[in-house]
Amino acid sequence: MKKITTIAIIFLTACFSVFSQTEKEVNEQAQFWTSINSTWRFSDHWGVMGDFHIRRTDFLRDPNFYFVRAGGVYWFNDKMSLAGGGAALWYALEDETDGFNYALEKRIYQQLLWRSVNGRAKFLQRIRNEQRWHQVLNPDGTVDRVRFSNRVRLLFSSSIRIFEDEKKPRLVLSDEILFHFGNEIVYNTFDQNRFFVGINHRMNKKWSFDFGYMAVYQQKYNGYQYDLNHTLRLFFYLTPDLRKKKDDQMPHYPVGGTE
């Protein structure tokens, strides 16, 4: 009986030790995220896309990342498109002298996007798959290794007309959930979730923007630490439509957006 009691005490102590070491930790941050997202449509089926993003931490004080993306787009019709290309991200990490080192992440991506209109609401859904090679840095800024991961992203977005006047802003609600996989991804198959609420306003036939609040909830590689980023987001969209015959009921739309 004493042996059983001793083993039980050791087991419970070990469990308590593990759970106490892996208690969930959430780090809240304030961020600002801005970008230009362009989609150029040359014909009914072919076009190109390109994005440039800047995200900063402590609102505007410190850099978080810089990101560029480019690719080609094929439209099956005005409701569905396929895109693919490459991207690069420079992620800022504080160094030992209160400066910043930048870890480079290279990507290849593929995405399928489709949209629909139902009364006052426009809906957009996107599946994006990314192959990522990101540098893991030593404290002195040198590259320790390159970590590979494959990430799958599922986005659902709605744009709702709340005013009778089409020229006034629309309400935007969107959510994107991201999962990634790889040899070094053991505890956080769930990568992050991004929820956005704000407005979208079309300035003219080529330019529009959205502005609002984005909550980014991201799990760290150790599995028990999380970032909750309260983000003020301002995205600009450039969408030149160079086709001679355009669809007025379903006009050209951006296919990029978010890092």
C-alpha positions as CSV (number, residue, x, y, z in Angstrom):
1,M,0.0,0.0,0.0
2,K,2.9,2.3,0.9
3,K,4.5,1.6,-2.5
4,I,1.3,2.4,-4.3
5,T,0.9,5.6,-2.3
6,T,4.5,6.6,-3.0
7,I,4.1,6.0,-6.8
8,A,0.8,7.9,-6.8
9,I,2.5,10.9,-5.1
10,I,5.4,10.8,-7.5
11,F,3.0,10.6,-10.5
12,L,0.8,13.5,-9.3
13,T,3.9,15.6,-8.5
14,A,5.3,15.0,-12.0
15,C,1.9,15.9,-13.6
16,F,1.7,19.1,-11.5
17,S,5.2,20.0,-12.5
18,V,4.5,19.5,-16.2
19,F,1.2,21.5,-16.0
20,S,2.8,24.3,-14.0
21,Q,5.6,24.6,-16.5
22,T,3.2,24.7,-19.5
23,E,0.5,27.0,-18.1
24,K,-0.9,29.1,-20.8
25,E,0.7,32.5,-21.2
26,V,-0.8,35.3,-23.3
27,N,1.2,38.3,-24.4
28,E,-0.9,41.3,-25.5
29,Q,0.5,43.8,-27.9
30,A,-0.7,46.9,-29.8
31,Q,0.2,47.0,-33.5
32,F,-0.3,49.0,-36.7
33,W,-0.5,47.3,-40.0
34,T,-0.7,49.0,-43.4
35,S,-0.2,47.7,-47.0
36,I,-0.8,48.3,-50.7
37,N,-2.4,45.3,-52.5
38,S,-2.6,45.4,-56.3
39,T,-4.3,43.2,-58.8
40,W,-3.9,44.0,-62.5
41,R,-6.3,42.3,-64.9
42,F,-5.2,42.2,-68.5
43,S,-7.9,40.0,-70.0
44,D,-10.9,37.8,-69.0
45,H,-8.5,35.2,-67.7
46,W,-5.0,36.6,-67.0
47,G,-3.5,39.1,-64.7
48,V,-0.9,39.7,-62.0
49,M,-0.9,40.6,-58.3
50,G,1.6,42.3,-55.9
51,D,1.5,43.3,-52.3
52,F,3.7,45.4,-49.9
53,H,3.1,45.3,-46.2
54,I,4.5,47.0,-43.1
55,R,3.5,46.0,-39.6
56,R,4.8,47.7,-36.4
57,T,4.6,46.8,-32.7
58,D,3.9,49.1,-29.8
59,F,1.6,50.8,-32.3
60,L,4.2,52.7,-34.4
61,R,7.3,52.5,-32.2
62,D,9.1,49.3,-33.3
63,P,9.3,47.3,-36.5
64,N,7.6,44.0,-36.7
65,F,7.9,42.9,-40.3
66,Y,8.2,44.0,-43.9
67,F,6.6,41.8,-46.6
68,V,6.5,41.7,-50.4
69,R,4.5,39.3,-52.6
70,A,4.1,38.9,-56.3
71,G,2.4,36.4,-58.6
72,G,0.2,35.6,-61.5
73,V,-3.6,35.2,-61.5
74,Y,-5.9,33.1,-63.7
75,W,-9.7,33.9,-63.6
76,F,-12.0,31.0,-64.5
77,N,-14.8,33.5,-64.5
78,D,-15.7,36.7,-62.6
79,K,-16.5,34.7,-59.5
80,M,-13.5,32.3,-59.2
81,S,-9.7,32.8,-59.6
82,L,-6.5,30.8,-59.1
83,A,-3.2,32.5,-58.2
84,G,0.4,31.6,-57.3
85,G,3.8,33.1,-56.9
86,G,6.5,34.0,-54.4
87,A,7.0,36.2,-51.4
88,A,9.6,37.4,-48.9
89,L,9.2,38.6,-45.3
90,W,11.8,40.3,-43.0
91,Y,10.8,39.6,-39.4
92,A,12.3,42.0,-36.8
93,L,13.9,40.5,-33.6
94,E,15.4,42.5,-30.8
95,D,19.2,42.0,-30.5
96,E,21.5,42.3,-27.5
97,T,22.0,46.0,-28.0
98,D,18.3,47.0,-28.1
99,G,18.5,47.2,-31.9
100,F,16.9,44.7,-34.4
101,N,18.1,41.8,-36.5
102,Y,15.9,40.6,-39.4
103,A,15.1,37.0,-40.0
104,L,14.3,36.3,-43.7
105,E,11.4,34.1,-44.7
106,K,10.9,33.0,-48.3
107,R,7.7,31.6,-49.5
108,I,5.9,30.0,-52.5
109,Y,2.2,30.2,-52.4
110,Q,-0.9,28.9,-54.2
111,Q,-4.5,30.1,-53.7
112,L,-8.1,29.5,-54.8
113,L,-10.6,32.4,-54.3
114,W,-14.3,32.6,-55.1
115,R,-16.9,35.2,-54.3
116,S,-20.7,35.8,-54.6
117,V,-23.2,38.5,-54.2
118,N,-26.4,38.1,-52.2
119,G,-28.6,41.2,-51.9
120,R,-26.6,43.8,-50.0
121,A,-23.8,41.5,-49.1
122,K,-20.7,40.4,-51.0
123,F,-19.0,37.2,-49.8
124,L,-15.4,36.2,-50.4
125,Q,-13.8,32.9,-49.6
126,R,-10.1,32.0,-50.1
127,I,-7.9,28.9,-49.5
128,R,-4.2,29.7,-49.6
129,N,-1.4,27.1,-49.3
130,E,2.2,28.4,-48.5
131,Q,5.6,26.7,-48.4
132,R,7.8,28.7,-46.1
133,W,11.5,28.7,-45.4
134,H,12.2,30.9,-42.5
135,Q,15.5,31.7,-40.8
136,V,16.0,30.9,-37.1
137,L,18.5,33.4,-35.7
138,N,21.0,33.1,-32.8
139,P,21.0,35.9,-30.2
140,D,23.9,37.6,-32.1
141,G,21.8,37.8,-35.3
142,T,23.6,35.0,-37.2
143,V,21.5,32.3,-38.9
144,D,21.3,29.1,-36.8
145,R,19.2,27.1,-39.3
146,V,16.3,27.4,-41.8
147,R,13.0,26.0,-40.6
148,F,10.6,24.7,-43.3
149,S,6.8,24.6,-42.8
150,N,3.7,24.2,-45.0
151,R,0.8,26.5,-44.0
152,V,-2.8,26.3,-44.9
153,R,-5.0,29.4,-44.6
154,L,-8.8,29.6,-44.7
155,L,-10.4,33.0,-45.1
156,F,-14.1,34.0,-45.1
157,S,-15.0,37.7,-45.6
158,S,-18.2,39.6,-46.0
159,S,-18.8,43.1,-47.2
160,I,-22.2,44.5,-46.3
161,R,-23.9,47.6,-47.8
162,I,-25.4,49.5,-44.9
163,F,-26.2,52.7,-46.7
164,E,-28.5,53.2,-49.7
165,D,-25.8,55.3,-51.4
166,E,-23.3,52.9,-53.0
167,K,-20.6,55.6,-52.7
168,K,-20.6,55.4,-48.9
169,P,-18.5,52.8,-46.9
170,R,-19.5,49.2,-46.4
171,L,-19.2,47.2,-43.3
172,V,-16.6,44.4,-43.4
173,L,-16.4,41.3,-41.3
174,S,-13.7,38.6,-41.9
175,D,-12.0,35.8,-40.2
176,E,-9.0,33.7,-41.2
177,I,-7.7,30.6,-39.5
178,L,-4.1,29.3,-40.2
179,F,-2.6,25.9,-39.6
180,H,1.0,24.8,-40.4
181,F,2.9,21.6,-40.5
182,G,6.6,20.5,-40.5
183,N,9.2,18.5,-38.6
184,E,9.8,21.3,-36.0
185,I,6.1,22.0,-35.5
186,V,5.1,19.7,-32.7
187,Y,3.0,21.7,-30.2
188,N,1.3,24.3,-32.4
189,T,-0.3,22.8,-35.5
190,F,-2.8,25.7,-35.0
191,D,-0.8,28.8,-36.0
192,Q,-3.1,31.8,-35.6
193,N,-6.5,33.3,-36.1
194,R,-7.2,36.7,-37.5
195,F,-10.6,38.5,-37.0
196,F,-11.2,41.8,-38.6
197,V,-14.1,44.3,-38.3
198,G,-14.1,47.6,-40.1
199,I,-15.2,49.5,-43.2
200,N,-14.4,49.3,-46.9
201,H,-14.6,52.4,-49.1
202,R,-14.2,52.6,-52.8
203,M,-12.6,55.9,-53.7
204,N,-12.8,55.4,-57.5
205,K,-12.8,52.6,-60.1
206,K,-9.2,51.6,-59.3
207,W,-8.6,52.5,-55.6
208,S,-10.3,51.3,-52.4
209,F,-9.3,50.8,-48.8
210,D,-10.4,49.1,-45.7
211,F,-9.8,50.4,-42.2
212,G,-10.6,48.8,-38.8
213,Y,-9.6,46.6,-35.9
214,M,-7.9,43.2,-36.3
215,A,-7.4,40.7,-33.5
216,V,-4.5,38.4,-34.2
217,Y,-4.3,35.4,-31.8
218,Q,-1.1,33.4,-32.5
219,Q,0.3,30.3,-30.8
220,K,4.1,30.0,-30.3
221,Y,6.2,27.0,-31.2
222,N,6.4,25.8,-27.5
223,G,2.6,25.4,-27.5
224,Y,1.8,27.2,-24.3
225,Q,2.7,30.8,-25.2
226,Y,0.4,33.0,-27.3
227,D,0.4,36.5,-28.7
228,L,-2.8,38.5,-28.8
229,N,-2.1,41.5,-31.1
230,H,-4.7,44.3,-31.1
231,T,-4.1,45.7,-34.5
232,L,-5.2,48.9,-36.2
233,R,-5.3,48.0,-39.9
234,L,-5.3,50.2,-42.9
235,F,-5.1,48.4,-46.3
236,F,-5.1,50.1,-49.7
237,Y,-6.2,48.2,-52.9
238,L,-5.3,49.1,-56.4
239,T,-7.3,47.1,-59.0
240,P,-6.8,48.3,-62.6
241,D,-9.1,46.5,-65.0
242,L,-7.6,46.7,-68.5
243,R,-10.3,44.6,-70.2
244,K,-12.2,46.3,-73.0
245,K,-15.5,44.7,-71.9
246,K,-16.0,44.8,-68.1
247,D,-18.7,43.2,-65.9
248,D,-20.6,46.1,-64.2
249,Q,-22.6,43.7,-62.0
250,M,-19.4,41.9,-60.8
251,P,-16.5,44.3,-61.1
252,H,-12.9,43.5,-60.8
253,Y,-11.7,42.8,-57.3
254,P,-8.4,42.4,-55.3
255,V,-7.2,38.9,-54.8
256,G,-4.3,39.7,-52.4
257,G,-4.5,41.0,-48.9
258,T,-2.9,40.1,-45.6
259,E,0.6,38.8,-45.1
